[in-house]
Amino acid sequence: MRTPLTRAKVPFATATFSPVKRVRYLSWEDAFDVEFEDGLCMLEPHANIRKANRIAASAQFEPLEIEEDCRAGFFVHYFNGQVAEVSWSFIRELPPTPAQRRALSKSHKPGLKPGSRKPTRPRLTTGATRPVSSA
């Protein structure tokens, strides 16, 4: 069943960027209320941010800090020294499907042909010679 939180999110890689305007923690919801410059407000559960950043469940957070350069996300600092980095796309987009993850992982591996699992060897250019073994 889809919850109201997931209905507001768009499919992976289709969201449009909008700077983060304000972030606040709502203790009664155990969630972060993120407001963007275009007026969209989203509620992101703290558990999702902890899981994505591998933050210990016992960690208590200190301050929130919006990224100053282009306001493309925010940081959550914890008392144990851990820091969770939350980007705008994490808030506005649904996670990639397993098929999209496989496609992304294949496209980032150098030396792989599309649709192949074996690395390809670089071809010799014209005029190049191979060393001949004298056995």
C-alpha positions in Angstrom: 0.0 0.0 0.0 1.3 3.4 -0.9 1.6 5.9 1.9 1.1 9.7 1.4 4.9 10.1 1.7 5.7 8.0 -1.3 2.9 9.4 -3.5 4.5 12.9 -3.4 7.9 11.5 -4.6 8.6 11.1 -8.3 10.3 8.2 -10.0 14.1 7.9 -9.8 16.0 10.5 -12.0 13.0 12.5 -12.9 12.8 15.2 -10.2 13.7 18.8 -10.8 16.2 20.6 -8.6 15.0 23.1 -6.1 17.2 24.5 -3.3 16.4 23.5 0.3 14.8 26.5 2.0 14.3 25.1 5.6 14.7 21.9 7.5 13.3 21.1 10.9 13.0 18.0 13.1 9.6 17.1 14.3 10.0 15.0 17.4 6.4 13.8 17.7 6.8 12.3 14.1 10.5 11.4 14.4 10.9 12.9 11.0 12.4 15.8 9.2 10.2 18.5 7.6 12.0 19.7 4.5 10.8 22.8 2.7 12.1 23.6 -0.8 12.2 27.0 -2.6 9.5 26.0 -5.0 7.1 25.6 -2.1 7.1 21.8 -1.9 7.3 20.4 1.7 8.1 16.8 2.4 8.3 14.8 5.6 11.2 12.3 5.6 11.3 9.7 8.4 14.4 9.8 10.6 14.6 6.0 10.2 15.1 6.3 6.4 18.0 8.8 6.9 19.6 6.6 9.5 19.4 3.5 7.3 20.7 5.2 4.2 23.7 6.7 6.0 24.3 3.6 8.3 23.9 5.6 11.5 23.6 3.7 14.8 20.1 3.5 16.2 21.3 4.7 19.6 22.9 7.9 18.1 21.2 11.2 19.2 21.5 14.1 16.7 22.8 17.5 17.5 22.3 20.3 15.0 21.0 20.4 11.5 23.0 22.2 8.9 21.8 23.2 5.4 24.6 23.0 2.8 25.7 26.6 2.2 27.0 26.5 -1.3 24.0 25.6 -3.4 21.6 24.4 -0.7 21.3 21.0 -2.4 20.8 19.1 0.8 21.5 19.1 4.5 23.7 17.4 7.2 22.5 15.9 10.4 25.3 15.7 13.0 25.2 13.2 15.8 26.8 13.2 19.3 28.8 10.1 18.5 30.6 11.9 15.7 28.6 10.4 12.8 27.2 12.7 10.1 24.3 11.9 7.8 24.3 13.6 4.4 20.9 14.1 2.9 20.6 15.3 -0.7 17.6 16.9 -2.3 17.1 13.9 -4.6 16.9 11.6 -1.6 13.9 13.6 -0.3 12.2 14.2 -3.7 12.7 10.9 -5.6 11.8 7.3 -5.1 14.7 4.9 -4.8 15.8 3.2 -8.1 14.2 -0.1 -8.9 16.4 -3.3 -9.0 16.5 -3.1 -12.8 17.6 0.5 -12.7 20.3 -0.4 -10.1 21.7 -3.1 -12.4 21.7 -0.8 -15.3 23.6 1.9 -13.3 26.1 -0.5 -12.0 26.9 -2.0 -15.5 27.3 1.5 -17.0 29.9 2.5 -14.4 32.2 -0.5 -14.8 35.0 0.3 -17.2 35.8 -2.3 -19.8 32.4 -3.9 -19.9 30.4 -4.3 -23.1 26.7 -3.4 -22.8 24.9 -6.6 -21.8 28.1 -8.5 -21.1 29.5 -9.6 -17.8 33.0 -10.3 -19.0 35.5 -7.5 -19.3 36.7 -6.7 -22.8 40.3 -6.6 -23.7 41.5 -3.4 -25.4 42.1 -4.1 -29.1 45.5 -3.4 -30.7 45.6 -0.6 -33.1 46.7 -1.0 -36.7 50.4 -1.4 -36.9 50.9 -2.6 -33.4 52.8 -5.8 -32.9 52.5 -8.5 -30.2 55.6 -9.9 -28.6 56.3 -13.4 -29.9 57.5 -16.0 -27.4 60.6 -17.9 -28.4 59.9 -21.2 -26.8 
